[in-house]
Amino acid sequence: MTGFGIPSGLRRAARRAVRPEVVLRRRWAYRVASAALPLLERNGARPYKVAATRCVLSDFADAYLGRKPCIFASAFVPTELVYGMGGVPFLPEAAAGLAAAFGLAAESLSACEALWYSPDLCSFHRAGLGGAAAGLLPRPSAVIVSSHLCDGGKRSLFHMSRLAGCPFYMLDVPYSSSDRAARWLASQIEQVARDLPRRVPGLSAEGLPHALERSNEALTEYERTSALRRNVPAPWRGSEALNYVLLFLWSWGSPWLAPFYRALRVHLERTVAAGDFPVLGERHRLLWLNLRPYYDTGVFKYLEGDWASSVAFEEYSFAYWPRLNPREPFASLAEKMMSNFGWGPIERRLEVIARLVGDYSIDGVVQFGQWGCRQSNGGAAIIARELKGMGIPFLNLDGDGVDARCGSEAQAVTRLGAFIELLEARRGG
């Protein structure tokens, strides 16, 4: 099993499929895939990977087969809202990374270019928009976006709502934090929750408290896995952890996220107890900011294998929100959205980075400079200056997470190699 926990056999089958969107809309495809999971378990596949695959298959079946109303959402809309109303969320940005891992992103990118969208826009959005235009994505019953963190997300999803002819909602997240701002956002979430059932049959706000309870249960398990990752050496490959950011963005409020994190926690506990760490002779521990290239790349083979350097933790894996209150779902979801450290003054992001550097014994910080990502790249110089004051080396590694045409593996390996040499020199000194 590789990338996102998807069995390699399924990845190869997807690449061979003449029209993958046709396969995704066939009931037999999900029956076959689900029937293969017990066989994988018996053959020694790690339980957390099987759990992740089962969860993705379940949501994709709900979305592509129309078993539940499919709600497109941008990456930082709280998915508890969708699960709690009886729908299934679909995040085109996250799905773009999944498509790249399967080697299926090129068609979506080409379809977006045919619509005359500029190639300097973020490829996660371009692939999502192109996939919708080409019929590769399920048909949404509604679209919900937030004004934070990314401008491209809400604009691309608005276009998708026009393509599908479905309702479009935007949650306007206030820039500054205050009680008044929180009430304003909570009122918007409540308005969406009350309007959606009138426009999309099959939805109801009655399940929101239960979805928040499930989210809290998953958060408890997740915090335990995050604590285990503080171990030196690292018990989990960061290259793999970056793949599971998909679930971190997609699945809060679902019935299966807590079991997945529970299985992952057990795996990490056993790894620590046995001392069977994935990066042999770990020499350096890195904090990774932003996402990663999701197409096939040898960058992490060099990083973890040749240079014995672990990605000990990732910025996008940080759980930044407090426990949710099922009795006050709208206020609680508003608080979660406004707690995002990437929104507001950059000092909020700097505080989280400094905290992660300390918690995970970080030697160096790498930011993946995703081509077209204004939100993250805009703070690179400020982050570098802040880390320099802490005595922590910083590398802004240019690349692209989805579009392999814009990513140079050789250049990335060269720059990472020089960065590791710097860490080696500091270690020797």
C-alpha positions in Angstrom: 0.0 0.0 0.0 1.3 3.4 -0.9 0.2 7.1 -0.8 -3.0 7.9 1.1 -3.1 4.3 2.3 -4.7 3.3 -1.0 -3.6 -0.3 -2.1 -1.2 -0.2 -5.0 -3.3 -2.6 -6.9 -6.2 -0.1 -6.9 -3.9 2.7 -8.0 -2.7 0.6 -11.0 -6.2 -0.3 -11.9 -7.2 3.4 -11.8 -4.4 4.3 -14.2 -5.4 1.5 -16.6 -9.1 2.6 -16.5 -10.1 4.3 -19.8 -12.5 6.6 -18.0 -12.0 6.6 -14.3 -15.1 8.7 -13.7 -17.1 5.9 -15.1 -15.6 3.3 -12.7 -16.3 5.6 -9.8 -20.0 5.6 -10.6 -20.3 1.8 -10.7 -21.6 0.0 -7.7 -19.5 -3.1 -8.6 -16.3 -1.1 -8.3 -17.0 -0.4 -4.6 -18.1 -3.9 -3.9 -14.9 -5.3 -5.4 -12.7 -2.8 -3.6 -14.5 -3.5 -0.3 -14.2 -7.2 -0.7 -10.5 -6.9 -1.2 -9.9 -5.1 2.1 -10.2 -8.2 4.4 -7.7 -10.0 2.1 -5.3 -7.1 2.6 -5.7 -7.4 6.4 -5.0 -11.1 6.3 -1.9 -10.5 4.1 -0.4 -8.2 6.8 -1.6 -4.7 5.7 -1.4 -2.3 8.6 -4.8 -1.8 10.1 -4.8 2.0 10.0 -4.1 1.9 6.3 -7.0 -0.5 5.7 -9.2 1.7 7.9 -8.3 4.8 5.9 -9.0 3.0 2.6 -12.4 1.8 3.9 -13.3 5.3 4.9 -12.4 6.9 1.6 -14.3 4.2 -0.3 -17.4 4.8 1.9 -17.4 8.6 1.2 -16.7 8.2 -2.4 -19.5 5.7 -2.8 -21.9 8.0 -1.0 -20.9 10.9 -3.3 -20.5 9.2 -6.7 -23.5 6.8 -6.3 -25.7 9.5 -4.9 -26.5 7.6 -1.7 -26.3 10.9 0.2 -26.5 14.6 -0.9 -23.0 15.6 -1.9 -21.8 18.9 -0.6 -18.7 20.5 -2.1 -16.7 22.4 0.5 -13.5 24.4 0.5 -10.6 23.0 2.7 -11.4 24.9 5.9 -15.2 24.6 6.1 -15.9 22.4 9.2 -17.0 19.1 7.8 -19.0 18.4 11.0 -21.6 20.7 9.4 -22.0 18.4 6.4 -21.9 15.1 8.2 -24.2 16.4 10.9 -26.8 17.3 8.3 -26.8 13.9 6.7 -24.7 14.8 3.7 -21.3 13.7 2.5 -18.5 16.3 2.0 -16.4 16.4 -1.1 -13.3 18.7 -1.1 -12.1 19.2 -4.7 -8.8 20.6 -3.4 -8.0 17.5 -1.4 -9.3 15.3 -4.2 -6.8 17.0 -6.5 -4.0 15.6 -4.4 -5.5 12.2 -4.4 -5.8 12.3 -8.2 -2.1 13.3 -8.5 -1.2 10.3 -6.3 -3.1 8.1 -8.7 -1.4 9.7 -11.8 -4.8 11.1 -12.9 -4.3 14.9 -12.5 -3.1 15.7 -16.0 -6.6 15.4 -17.6 -8.1 17.8 -14.9 -5.3 20.3 -15.4 -5.7 20.2 -19.2 -9.5 20.7 -18.8 -8.9 23.8 -16.6 -6.5 25.2 -19.1 -9.1 24.8 -21.8 -11.3 27.1 -19.8 -8.6 29.8 -20.1 -7.7 29.8 -16.4 -4.2 31.1 -15.8 -1.5 28.4 -15.1 -0.1 30.6 -12.3 -3.1 29.8 -10.1 -2.7 27.1 -7.5 -2.8 23.6 -9.1 -5.0 22.2 -6.3 -7.7 24.5 -7.4 -7.0 24.2 -11.1 -7.2 20.4 -10.9 -10.4 20.5 -8.9 -12.1 23.0 -11.3 -10.9 21.1 -14.4 -12.1 17.8 -12.8 -15.5 19.3 -12.3 -15.7 20.6 -15.9 -14.5 17.3 -17.3 -17.1 15.3 -15.3 -14.5 13.6 -13.2 -16.1 14.7 -9.9 -19.4 13.8 -8.4 -22.3 16.2 -8.9 -22.8 18.5 -5.9 -26.1 19.2 -4.4 -24.7 22.4 -2.8 -21.4 24.2 -2.3 -20.2 25.8 0.9 -17.0 27.8 1.1 -15.3 30.0 3.7 -13.5 33.3 3.1 -10.4 31.9 4.8 -7.6 31.0 4.2 -7.5 30.9 0.4 -9.0 33.2 -2.1 -8.7 30.7 -5.0 -10.7 28.1 -3.2 -13.9 30.1 -2.9 -13.6 31.4 -6.4 -13.0 28.0 -8.0 -15.9 26.4 -6.1 -18.2 29.2 -7.0 -17.5 28.3 -10.7 -18.3 24.6 -9.8 -21.6 25.6 -8.3 -22.5 27.4 -11.6 -21.5 24.4 -13.6 -23.8 22.2 -11.4 -26.6 24.8 -11.0 -26.7 24.2 -7.3 -26.9 26.5 -4.2 -23.7 28.4 -3.2 -23.0 29.5 0.3 -20.0 31.5 1.6 -19.1 31.8 5.3 -17.5 35.2 5.8 -14.9 34.7 8.5 -14.0 37.9 10.3 -10.3 38.8 10.3 -10.2 39.9 13.9 -11.3 37.8 16.9 -13.9 39.1 19.2 -17.2 38.0 20.7 -19.1 40.1 18.2 -17.2 38.5 15.3 -17.8 35.0 16.7 -21.6 35.7 16.9 -21.6 37.0 13.4 -20.0 33.9 12.0 -22.2 31.6 14.1 -25.3 33.3 12.7 -24.0 32.6 9.2 -23.5 28.9 10.0 -26.9 28.7 11.5 -28.5 30.3 8.4 -26.8 27.8 6.1 -27.9 24.9 8.3 -31.5 26.2 8.2 -31.6 27.0 4.5 -29.9 23.9 3.2 -32.8 21.5 4.1 -35.2 23.7 2.3 -33.2 23.5 -0.9 -31.6 20.0 -0.7 -33.9 17.1 0.0 -32.5 14.6 2.5 -30.7 17.1 4.8 -31.6 18.0 8.3 -29.7 19.8 11.1 -30.9 17.3 13.7 -27.7 15.3 13.5 -25.3 18.2 14.3 -24.8 17.5 18.0 -23.9 13.9 17.3 -21.4 14.9 14.6 -19.7 17.2 17.1 -19.5 14.4 19.6 -17.9 12.2 17.0 -15.4 15.0 16.2 -14.5 15.3 19.8 -13.9 11.6 20.1 -11.6 11.7 17.0 -9.8 14.7 18.4 -9.0 12.8 21.6 -7.5 9.9 19.6 -5.7 12.3 17.3 -4.1 14.2 20.2 -2.7 10.9 21.5 -1.1 10.1 18.1 0.4 13.6 17.9 1.9 13.1 21.4 3.4 9.8 20.3 5.0 11.6 17.3 7.2 13.6 19.7 9.2 10.5 20.3 12.8 10.6 19.2 13.4 8.9 16.8 10.1 9.6 14.9 7.7 6.6 14.9 6.0 7.6 11.6 7.3 8.7 8.3 6.4 12.3 7.6 6.1 11.6 3.9 3.2 9.3 4.8 1.8 11.6 7.4 1.6 14.3 4.8 -0.6 12.0 2.7 -3.1 11.7 5.5 -3.6 15.4 5.6 -6.4 14.5 3.2 -8.4 12.8 6.1 -7.4 15.6 8.5 -9.1 18.1 6.2 -12.0 16.0 5.1 -13.4 13.8 7.8 -14.2 15.5 11.1 -17.6 14.6 12.3 -17.6 11.3 10.3 -18.3 8.0 12.1 -15.0 6.5 11.0 -12.3 9.1 11.8 -12.0 8.1 15.5 -11.5 4.4 14.6 -8.8 5.4 12.1 -6.9 7.5 14.5 -7.3 4.8 17.2 -5.7 2.2 14.8 -2.9 4.7 14.0 -2.3 5.3 17.7 -1.9 1.6 18.3 0.5 1.3 15.4 2.7 4.2 16.8 2.6 2.7 20.3 3.8 -0.6 19.0 6.5 1.1 16.9 7.9 3.0 19.9 7.7 -0.1 22.1 9.5 -2.3 19.6 12.0 0.4 18.6 11.3 -0.4 14.9 11.5 3.2 13.7 11.0 3.9 9.9 14.0 6.2 9.4 17.1 4.3 10.4 19.7 6.2 12.4 17.7 9.4 12.4 20.1 12.4 12.4 17.8 15.3 11.8 14.2 16.2 12.6 12.3 18.5 10.3 9.0 20.5 10.6 7.2 20.6 7.2 5.1 23.7 6.4 2.3 23.6 3.8 1.7 20.5 1.7 3.9 18.2 -0.4 4.1 17.0 -4.1 1.5 14.2 -4.3 2.7 12.7 -7.6 5.5 10.2 -7.7 8.7 11.8 -6.6 11.9 10.6 -5.1 12.5 13.6 -2.9 11.4 11.8 0.3 13.5 8.7 -0.6 16.6 10.9 -0.4 15.4 12.8 2.7 14.4 9.8 4.8 16.7 7.1 3.2 20.0 8.7 2.1 20.1 11.6 4.6 18.4 9.9 7.6 16.2 12.9 8.1 12.6 12.6 9.5 9.7 14.9 8.9 8.8 14.8 12.6 5.6 16.8 12.1 3.7 18.9 9.6 2.0 22.3 10.0 -1.2 21.1 8.4 -1.4 18.3 11.0 -1.7 20.6 13.9 -5.1 20.5 15.6 -5.7 24.1 16.4 -9.3 24.2 17.8 -10.7 23.4 21.3 -13.3 20.8 22.1 -16.6 21.4 20.4 -19.8 21.9 22.4 -22.7 19.7 21.0 -25.2 21.9 22.8 -24.0 25.0 20.9 -23.1 23.6 17.5 -23.2 26.9 15.6 -21.1 28.9 18.1 -18.7 26.0 18.5 -18.1 25.6 14.7 -17.6 29.3 14.5 -15.0 29.1 17.2 -13.2 26.3 15.3 -13.1 28.3 12.1 -11.8 31.4 13.8 -9.1 29.4 15.7 -7.3 28.6 12.5 -3.7 29.9 13.0 -3.3 30.7 9.3 -6.0 33.4 9.5 -5.4 36.9 11.0 -2.1 38.4 11.8 0.9 36.3 10.9 2.0 36.3 14.5 -0.6 33.6 15.1 1.2 31.3 12.6 4.6 32.2 14.0 3.4 31.2 17.5 2.3 27.8 16.2 5.5 27.2 14.3 7.6 28.1 17.4 5.4 25.7 19.5 5.9 22.8 17.1 9.6 23.4 16.9 9.8 23.0 20.7 7.3 20.1 21.0 8.9 18.0 18.3 12.6 18.7 18.9 13.0 20.3 15.4 16.4 20.9 13.9 15.2 22.6 10.7 12.0 23.9 9.0 11.1 23.3 5.4 8.2 25.2 3.7 7.0 23.6 0.5 6.5 26.7 -1.7 3.5 25.5 -3.6 3.4 27.3 -6.9 0.4 29.7 -6.9 -0.2 29.6 -3.1 -0.2 33.2 -2.1 -1.5 32.5 1.4 1.5 30.4 2.5 4.3 31.8 0.4 3.6 35.4 1.3 4.9 34.8 4.9 8.2 33.0 3.9 10.6 35.9 4.6 8.9 36.7 7.9 9.0 33.0 9.0 12.7 32.8 8.0 13.6 35.9 10.0 11.7 34.6 13.1 13.3 31.1 12.9 16.8 32.7 12.5 16.2 34.5 15.8 15.5 31.1 17.3 18.6 29.5 15.8 16.6 27.2 13.5 17.5 26.9 9.8 14.7 27.5 7.2 14.3 26.4 3.6 11.6 27.6 1.3 11.5 24.7 -1.2 9.8 25.7 -4.5 7.6 23.1 -6.2 4.1 22.1 -7.1 1.8 19.7 -5.3 -0.3 18.4 -8.2 1.2 19.6 -11.5 4.3 17.4 -12.2 5.2 19.7 -15.1 6.0 22.5 -12.6 8.0 20.4 -10.2 11.8 19.7 -10.7 12.8 16.7 -8.6 16.5 17.3 -9.4 16.4 20.9 -8.2 14.5 20.0 -5.1 16.9 17.2 -4.2 19.9 19.6 -4.7 18.4 22.3 -2.5 17.4 19.8 0.2 20.8 18.2 0.1 22.5 21.6 0.7 20.0 22.2 3.6 20.9 18.8 5.2 24.6 19.7 4.8 23.9 22.8 6.8 22.2 20.8 9.5 25.1 18.3 9.5 27.6 21.2 9.9 25.6 22.5 12.9 25.4 19.1 14.4 29.2 18.7 14.0 29.8 22.1 15.5 
